[in-house]
Each structure stands twice: as C-alpha cells, then as structure tokens.
Amino acid sequence: MSAGSDRPAAVSFITAPLTGITAVAVGVILNLATFFAYHALWPQGFESSFEWFSADWDSGFTGLI
C-alpha cells in the first residue's frame, strides 16, 4: 500500500469533527445575533414598541464613526 491510499481516511477522520465544530460555532453565533437583536430592537420586550432608531443601520454606523 502506498501512503497516498491512506490519505482519504485520514482526511475524513479530521474533516468530520471539524464539520461538527463548525456547525456548533455557527449555531452559537446565530443564537447570539438573535439574542442581541431582540434586546436592541425591543429593549422592554415585545410588549413595547419596535425601536426604529436601532434598526436604522445607516444611523448606527454613522454613530460609530
């Protein structure tokens, strides 16, 4: 057997866990984005009105500069 024939098994051995770790990282990022968007756009919860100023991206980015 040549060394090249063992490579696909080694690659899949590393690829499968990295795929799972990537999926977990993406899930955590989306969860945090949803959490922060909820708290930024509805500061007092869904019972209050929608915070339009926070939703205006142009004003938000201009405020950072």
C-alpha positions, 0 to 999 in steps of 0.5 A: 500500500502506498501512503497516498491510499491512506490519505482519504481516511485520514482526511475524513477522520479530521474533516468530520469533527471539524464539520461538527465544530463548525456547525456548533460555532455557527449555531452559537453565533446565530443564537447570539445575533438573535439574542442581541437583536431582540434586546436592541430592537425591543429593549422592554420586550415585545410588549413595547414598541419596535425601536426604529432608531436601532434598526436604522443601520445607516444611523448606527454606523454613522454613530460609530464613526 
